[in-house]
Amino acid sequence: MTEAQLGLVTATPIIIVFAAALWRMGVLSTTGTVSAIVASVAIAVVLFTTQ
């Protein structure tokens, strides 16, 4: 596993947790939270497989 892949594996869960925390505080709507999670996972998958 390269350093870039390790960074993706580390950063993606942090983004998901941050989005969930913002949703729980009422800052993000459910749609915004789901969009943020889906987008971050999709980006991570594409970048992970192309590294």
Secondary structure as UniProt FT lines:
FT   HELIX           3..25
FT   HELIX           30..50
//
